[in-house]
Amino acid sequence: NFLISYSVGKSILVLPNFVPKPPKEIENIETLEQKDYFFYAGMLEESKGIRNLLKAFSVCKDKKLIIAGKGSLENYTKKFIIKNGLENVTYAGWLDIDQLYSHYKNALAFILPSLCPENCPLTILEALSVGTPSIGPNIGGIPEIISKVDKKLIFNYNDWENLREKITNFNKEDYNQKNIKSVYAKYYS
């Protein structure tokens, strides 16, 4: 109650997280197997929703995914890809910063399937900084960031089938890179 009465009549200024500007020169990915792909970068942990991401792409075999990162589910990820014959999913391992930004820039969209209510995931901000839209769940601060680009990119928390729908219906033509970069510049730079 004290905090509420104290803030009455006071202005509140929200200072969001930010990420530095991306590298000036970002390499284009030219290899055929790495065109028209979705991208995930981050820890391979239960809380990040890796299992749901893999389930979604096991059904969307006509859509490509590149996964970058390390964590306790690294072996699970590799085995799932092999066991399910997911030729559409590539595990890239840990990427250096230049490779990471190259993958962000050249992706159709960045996907963060998080199961925990993250406040302000830097990976989404990094994707925005190069003009790439993000798909993420309706928990934590994630929808607040994603809705600045398009609310249709938000899926139901812990619902891999709804994530699959977002992937299936995604059209890169709907997202102007310049407009997405302007969201980054206005709110997160």
SESEMAR-74866 format. One record per residue: residue in one letter; residue number from 1; x, y, z of N, C-alpha, C, O in turn. Coordinates in steps of 0.1 Angstrom, whole numbers. Layout:
// SESEMAR-74866
A, NUM, X, Y, Z, X, Y, Z, X, Y, Z, X, Y, Z
...
// end
This chain:
// SESEMAR-74866
N, 1, 8, -12, 0, 0, 0, 0, 9, 13, 0, 5, 22, -7
F, 2, 20, 12, 7, 29, 24, 8, 34, 27, -6, 34, 39, -10
L, 3, 38, 17, -14, 43, 20, -27, 32, 26, -36, 35, 35, -44
I, 4, 20, 22, -35, 9, 27, -43, 7, 42, -39, 6, 51, -48
S, 5, 5, 45, -26, 3, 59, -22, 15, 68, -25, 13, 79, -28
Y, 6, 26, 62, -24, 38, 70, -27, 39, 74, -42, 43, 85, -45
S, 7, 35, 65, -51, 36, 68, -65, 24, 77, -71, 25, 81, -82
V, 8, 14, 79, -63, 3, 87, -67, 8, 101, -70, 14, 108, -62
G, 9, 5, 106, -82, 9, 119, -86, 23, 120, -91, 27, 131, -95
K, 10, 30, 110, -91, 44, 110, -95, 45, 104, -109, 37, 95, -113
S, 11, 54, 109, -117, 56, 104, -130, 65, 92, -129, 75, 92, -122
I, 12, 62, 82, -137, 70, 70, -137, 77, 69, -151, 70, 70, -161
L, 13, 89, 67, -151, 97, 65, -164, 102, 51, -165, 109, 47, -156
V, 14, 98, 44, -176, 103, 30, -178, 115, 31, -187, 115, 37, -197
L, 15, 126, 25, -182, 138, 24, -190, 140, 9, -194, 144, 1, -186
P, 16, 137, 6, -206, 138, -8, -211, 153, -12, -212, 161, -4, -213
N, 17, 155, -25, -212, 168, -30, -216, 172, -26, -230, 163, -22, -237
F, 18, 184, -27, -233, 188, -23, -246, 200, -32, -250, 206, -39, -242
V, 19, 203, -32, -263, 214, -40, -268, 222, -30, -277, 216, -21, -283
P, 20, 235, -31, -277, 243, -23, -286, 239, -24, -300, 233, -34, -304
K, 21, 243, -14, -308, 241, -15, -323, 248, -28, -328, 258, -32, -323
P, 22, 241, -34, -338, 248, -46, -344, 261, -42, -352, 263, -30, -354
P, 23, 269, -52, -355, 281, -49, -363, 277, -42, -376, 267, -44, -381
K, 24, 286, -33, -380, 283, -25, -393, 283, -35, -405, 274, -33, -414
E, 25, 292, -44, -405, 292, -54, -417, 287, -67, -412, 293, -73, -403
I, 26, 276, -71, -417, 270, -85, -414, 270, -93, -426, 264, -89, -436
E, 27, 276, -104, -425, 278, -113, -437, 264, -119, -440, 256, -123, -432
N, 28, 262, -120, -453, 250, -127, -458, 253, -142, -459, 263, -146, -463
I, 29, 243, -150, -455, 244, -165, -456, 240, -168, -470, 228, -166, -474
E, 30, 249, -174, -478, 246, -177, -492, 244, -191, -495, 239, -195, -506
T, 31, 247, -200, -486, 246, -215, -489, 231, -219, -490, 223, -214, -482
L, 32, 228, -227, -499, 215, -231, -502, 208, -237, -490, 196, -234, -488
E, 33, 214, -245, -482, 208, -252, -471, 205, -242, -460, 198, -245, -450
Q, 34, 210, -230, -461, 207, -220, -450, 200, -208, -456, 203, -196, -452
K, 35, 190, -210, -464, 181, -200, -469, 167, -202, -464, 163, -214, -462
D, 36, 160, -192, -462, 146, -193, -458, 144, -201, -445, 137, -211, -446
Y, 37, 151, -197, -435, 151, -205, -422, 146, -196, -411, 147, -184, -411
F, 38, 141, -203, -401, 138, -197, -388, 150, -199, -379, 158, -208, -382
F, 39, 152, -191, -369, 164, -191, -361, 161, -191, -346, 152, -183, -341
Y, 40, 168, -199, -338, 167, -199, -324, 182, -198, -319, 190, -205, -324
A, 41, 184, -189, -310, 198, -188, -303, 196, -186, -288, 187, -178, -284
G, 42, 203, -193, -281, 202, -192, -266, 206, -205, -260, 211, -214, -266
M, 43, 203, -206, -247, 206, -217, -239, 197, -229, -243, 185, -227, -245
L, 44, 202, -241, -243, 194, -253, -246, 190, -259, -232, 196, -268, -228
E, 45, 180, -252, -227, 175, -256, -213, 160, -258, -214, 153, -253, -223
E, 46, 155, -266, -204, 141, -268, -204, 132, -256, -204, 122, -255, -211
S, 47, 137, -246, -196, 129, -233, -195, 128, -225, -207, 119, -216, -209
K, 48, 137, -228, -217, 137, -221, -230, 127, -227, -240, 125, -221, -251
G, 49, 121, -238, -237, 111, -244, -246, 116, -251, -258, 109, -252, -268
I, 50, 128, -256, -257, 135, -263, -268, 127, -275, -273, 125, -278, -285
R, 51, 121, -283, -263, 113, -294, -267, 101, -291, -276, 98, -297, -286
N, 52, 94, -280, -272, 83, -275, -280, 87, -270, -294, 80, -273, -303
L, 53, 98, -264, -294, 104, -259, -307, 106, -271, -316, 103, -270, -328
L, 54, 113, -281, -311, 116, -293, -319, 103, -300, -323, 102, -305, -335
K, 55, 93, -301, -314, 80, -308, -318, 74, -300, -330, 69, -306, -339
A, 56, 74, -287, -329, 67, -279, -339, 74, -281, -353, 67, -283, -363
F, 57, 87, -282, -353, 94, -284, -366, 94, -298, -370, 97, -301, -382
S, 58, 91, -308, -361, 90, -321, -365, 77, -323, -374, 76, -333, -381
V, 59, 67, -314, -372, 55, -314, -380, 56, -305, -392, 51, -308, -402
C, 60, 63, -294, -390, 65, -285, -402, 78, -288, -409, 88, -280, -409
K, 61, 78, -300, -415, 91, -304, -422, 94, -297, -434, 105, -298, -440
D, 62, 85, -288, -439, 88, -280, -451, 94, -267, -447, 98, -259, -455
K, 63, 95, -264, -434, 101, -252, -428, 115, -255, -422, 116, -266, -415
K, 64, 124, -246, -424, 138, -249, -419, 140, -241, -406, 135, -230, -404
L, 65, 149, -247, -398, 152, -241, -385, 167, -243, -382, 172, -254, -385
I, 66, 174, -233, -378, 187, -234, -373, 187, -231, -358, 182, -220, -354
I, 67, 193, -239, -350, 194, -238, -336, 209, -235, -332, 218, -243, -336
A, 68, 211, -224, -325, 224, -221, -320, 224, -220, -305, 215, -214, -299
G, 69, 235, -226, -299, 236, -225, -284, 241, -238, -278, 244, -247, -285
K, 70, 242, -237, -265, 246, -249, -257, 238, -250, -245, 231, -240, -241
G, 71, 238, -261, -238, 231, -263, -225, 229, -277, -222, 234, -286, -230
S, 72, 221, -280, -212, 219, -294, -207, 211, -302, -217, 211, -314, -216
L, 73, 203, -295, -226, 196, -303, -236, 202, -304, -250, 196, -307, -260
E, 74, 215, -301, -250, 223, -302, -263, 222, -317, -268, 219, -318, -280
N, 75, 225, -327, -260, 224, -340, -265, 210, -344, -269, 208, -351, -279
Y, 76, 200, -340, -261, 186, -343, -264, 183, -337, -278, 176, -343, -286
T, 77, 187, -325, -280, 184, -318, -293, 190, -325, -305, 183, -328, -315
K, 78, 203, -329, -304, 210, -337, -314, 203, -350, -317, 200, -353, -329
K, 79, 199, -357, -306, 193, -370, -308, 179, -369, -314, 175, -377, -322
F, 80, 171, -359, -309, 158, -356, -315, 158, -354, -330, 150, -360, -337
I, 81, 168, -346, -334, 169, -343, -348, 172, -356, -356, 166, -358, -367
I, 82, 181, -364, -351, 185, -376, -358, 173, -386, -358, 169, -392, -368
K, 83, 168, -389, -346, 157, -399, -344, 145, -396, -352, 139, -405, -357
N, 84, 142, -383, -354, 130, -379, -361, 132, -376, -376, 124, -371, -383
G, 85, 145, -378, -380, 148, -375, -394, 146, -361, -398, 141, -358, -409
L, 86, 149, -351, -390, 146, -337, -392, 157, -331, -401, 166, -324, -396
E, 87, 156, -333, -414, 166, -328, -423, 164, -313, -424, 173, -305, -429
N, 88, 153, -308, -419, 149, -293, -420, 155, -286, -408, 154, -274, -407
V, 89, 161, -293, -398, 166, -287, -386, 181, -289, -385, 186, -300, -386
T, 90, 188, -278, -383, 203, -278, -382, 207, -273, -368, 203, -263, -364
Y, 91, 215, -281, -362, 221, -277, -349, 235, -271, -352, 244, -278, -356
A, 92, 236, -258, -350, 249, -251, -353, 258, -250, -341, 270, -246, -343
G, 93, 254, -253, -329, 263, -252, -318, 264, -237, -313, 256, -229, -317
W, 94, 275, -235, -306, 277, -221, -301, 283, -212, -313, 292, -217, -320
L, 95, 277, -201, -315, 282, -192, -326, 289, -179, -320, 285, -174, -309
D, 96, 299, -175, -327, 306, -162, -322, 296, -151, -326, 287, -153, -334
I, 97, 299, -139, -321, 290, -127, -323, 288, -124, -338, 276, -121, -341
D, 98, 298, -125, -346, 296, -122, -361, 287, -132, -367, 278, -128, -375
Q, 99, 289, -145, -364, 280, -155, -370, 266, -154, -364, 256, -156, -372
L, 100, 265, -150, -352, 252, -149, -346, 244, -138, -353, 232, -140, -356
Y, 101, 250, -126, -355, 242, -115, -361, 240, -119, -376, 229, -115, -382
S, 102, 248, -126, -382, 246, -130, -396, 234, -139, -397, 225, -138, -406
H, 103, 232, -148, -387, 221, -157, -387, 208, -149, -383, 197, -152, -389
Y, 104, 209, -140, -374, 197, -131, -371, 192, -124, -384, 181, -125, -387
K, 105, 202, -117, -390, 198, -109, -402, 192, -117, -413, 183, -112, -420
N, 106, 197, -129, -416, 193, -137, -427, 181, -146, -424, 176, -153, -434
A, 107, 177, -146, -412, 165, -155, -409, 152, -149, -413, 151, -137, -414
L, 108, 142, -158, -416, 129, -153, -418, 124, -146, -405, 118, -135, -406
A, 109, 126, -153, -394, 122, -148, -381, 130, -155, -370, 134, -166, -372
F, 110, 131, -148, -359, 137, -154, -347, 126, -160, -339, 115, -154, -338
I, 111, 128, -172, -333, 118, -178, -325, 123, -180, -310, 134, -185, -309
L, 112, 116, -175, -301, 119, -177, -287, 107, -184, -280, 97, -178, -277
P, 113, 108, -198, -279, 97, -206, -274, 97, -207, -259, 92, -217, -253
S, 114, 102, -197, -252, 104, -198, -237, 92, -202, -229, 80, -199, -232
L, 115, 94, -210, -219, 84, -215, -210, 84, -207, -197, 75, -208, -189
C, 116, 94, -198, -195, 94, -190, -183, 91, -175, -187, 95, -171, -198
P, 117, 85, -168, -178, 82, -154, -181, 94, -144, -181, 96, -137, -172
E, 118, 101, -144, -192, 113, -136, -193, 109, -121, -194, 99, -118, -200
N, 119, 116, -113, -187, 113, -99, -187, 116, -92, -200, 107, -86, -206
C, 120, 129, -93, -205, 133, -86, -217, 144, -94, -223, 156, -90, -222
P, 121, 141, -105, -230, 152, -113, -236, 160, -105, -247, 155, -100, -256
L, 122, 173, -105, -244, 182, -98, -253, 182, -104, -267, 184, -96, -277
T, 123, 180, -116, -269, 180, -123, -282, 169, -116, -291, 172, -114, -303
I, 124, 157, -113, -286, 147, -107, -294, 152, -93, -298, 149, -89, -309
L, 125, 158, -86, -289, 163, -72, -292, 174, -73, -302, 174, -64, -311
E, 126, 183, -83, -301, 193, -84, -311, 187, -87, -325, 192, -81, -335
A, 127, 177, -95, -326, 170, -98, -339, 164, -85, -344, 165, -82, -356
L, 128, 157, -78, -335, 151, -65, -340, 161, -55, -345, 159, -48, -355
S, 129, 173, -55, -339, 184, -46, -343, 188, -47, -358, 194, -38, -363
V, 130, 186, -59, -363, 190, -62, -377, 177, -63, -386, 178, -67, -398
G, 131, 166, -60, -381, 153, -59, -388, 146, -73, -390, 138, -74, -399
T, 132, 149, -82, -381, 142, -95, -381, 131, -96, -371, 134, -93, -359
P, 133, 119, -100, -375, 108, -101, -366, 110, -114, -357, 118, -123, -360
S, 134, 103, -114, -345, 104, -125, -336, 91, -131, -333, 81, -124, -333
I, 135, 91, -144, -331, 79, -151, -327, 81, -156, -312, 92, -161, -309
G, 136, 72, -153, -304, 74, -157, -290, 61, -159, -282, 50, -155, -287
P, 137, 61, -164, -270, 49, -168, -262, 43, -155, -255, 50, -145, -254
N, 138, 31, -157, -250, 24, -147, -244, 26, -146, -229, 16, -145, -221
I, 139, 39, -147, -225, 42, -146, -210, 53, -136, -208, 61, -133, -217
G, 140, 54, -131, -196, 65, -122, -192, 64, -109, -201, 54, -104, -204
G, 141, 76, -104, -203, 77, -91, -211, 78, -94, -226, 79, -85, -234
I, 142, 78, -106, -230, 80, -110, -244, 69, -104, -253, 72, -98, -263
P, 143, 56, -106, -249, 46, -100, -258, 47, -85, -260, 43, -79, -270
E, 144, 51, -78, -249, 52, -63, -250, 62, -59, -261, 60, -50, -268
I, 145, 73, -67, -262, 83, -64, -272, 78, -68, -286, 78, -60, -295
I, 146, 73, -80, -287, 69, -85, -300, 57, -77, -306, 56, -75, -318
S, 147, 48, -73, -297, 36, -66, -302, 40, -52, -308, 32, -46, -316
K, 148, 52, -47, -306, 56, -35, -312, 58, -37, -327, 59, -27, -335
V, 149, 60, -49, -331, 61, -53, -345, 48, -58, -350, 43, -53, -360
D, 150, 43, -69, -344, 30, -75, -348, 25, -84, -337, 32, -94, -334
K, 151, 13, -82, -332, 7, -91, -322, 4, -105, -327, 4, -114, -319
K, 152, 3, -106, -340, 1, -120, -346, 13, -129, -345, 11, -141, -347
L, 153, 24, -124, -340, 36, -132, -339, 37, -138, -325, 47, -145, -321
I, 154, 27, -136, -317, 27, -141, -303, 18, -154, -303, 7, -154, -308
F, 155, 24, -164, -297, 16, -177, -296, 13, -180, -281, 19, -174, -272
N, 156, 4, -189, -279, 0, -193, -265, 11, -201, -258, 17, -210, -264
Y, 157, 14, -196, -246, 25, -202, -238, 23, -217, -237, 13, -223, -235
N, 158, 35, -224, -239, 36, -239, -238, 27, -246, -247, 22, -257, -244
D, 159, 24, -240, -259, 14, -246, -268, 22, -248, -282, 22, -239, -290
W, 160, 28, -260, -283, 37, -262, -295, 28, -262, -308, 34, -259, -319
E, 161, 16, -266, -307, 7, -266, -319, 4, -252, -323, 4, -249, -335
N, 162, 2, -243, -314, 0, -229, -317, 12, -223, -323, 12, -214, -332
L, 163, 24, -227, -318, 37, -222, -323, 38, -227, -338, 42, -220, -347
R, 164, 34, -240, -340, 35, -245, -354, 26, -237, -363, 30, -235, -375
E, 165, 14, -233, -358, 6, -225, -367, 12, -211, -371, 11, -207, -382
K, 166, 19, -205, -361, 26, -193, -364, 37, -195, -374, 39, -186, -383
I, 167, 44, -206, -373, 55, -209, -382, 49, -211, -396, 54, -206, -406
T, 168, 39, -220, -397, 32, -223, -409, 26, -211, -417, 28, -210, -429
N, 169, 20, -202, -409, 14, -190, -415, 23, -178, -417, 18, -168, -421
F, 170, 35, -179, -413, 44, -168, -413, 48, -164, -428, 50, -173, -436
N, 171, 47, -151, -430, 51, -146, -444, 60, -134, -442, 56, -124, -437
K, 172, 73, -136, -446, 83, -126, -444, 79, -113, -451, 83, -102, -447
E, 173, 71, -114, -462, 67, -102, -470, 59, -93, -461, 58, -81, -465
D, 174, 53, -97, -450, 45, -89, -442, 53, -80, -433, 48, -71, -426
Y, 175, 67, -82, -433, 75, -75, -423, 86, -67, -430, 95, -73, -436
N, 176, 85, -54, -429, 95, -45, -435, 107, -44, -426, 106, -40, -414
Q, 177, 119, -47, -431, 131, -47, -423, 134, -33, -417, 138, -32, -405
K, 178, 132, -23, -425, 134, -9, -420, 125, -5, -409, 129, 1, -399
N, 179, 112, -9, -409, 103, -7, -399, 107, -14, -386, 105, -8, -375
I, 180, 111, -26, -387, 115, -34, -375, 128, -27, -369, 129, -26, -357
K, 181, 137, -23, -377, 149, -16, -372, 145, -3, -365, 151, 1, -355
S, 182, 134, 4, -370, 130, 16, -363, 124, 13, -349, 125, 21, -340
V, 183, 118, 1, -348, 113, -3, -334, 125, -4, -325, 124, 1, -314
Y, 184, 135, -11, -330, 147, -13, -322, 153, 1, -318, 156, 4, -306
A, 185, 154, 10, -328, 161, 23, -326, 152, 31, -316, 158, 38, -307
K, 186, 139, 31, -317, 131, 39, -308, 130, 34, -294, 130, 42, -284
Y, 187, 130, 21, -292, 128, 15, -278, 140, 8, -272, 141, 7, -260
Y, 188, 149, 3, -280, 159, -6, -274, 173, -3, -278, 182, -12, -276
S, 189, 176, 8, -283, 190, 11, -286, 196, 20, -276, 208, 24, -277
// end
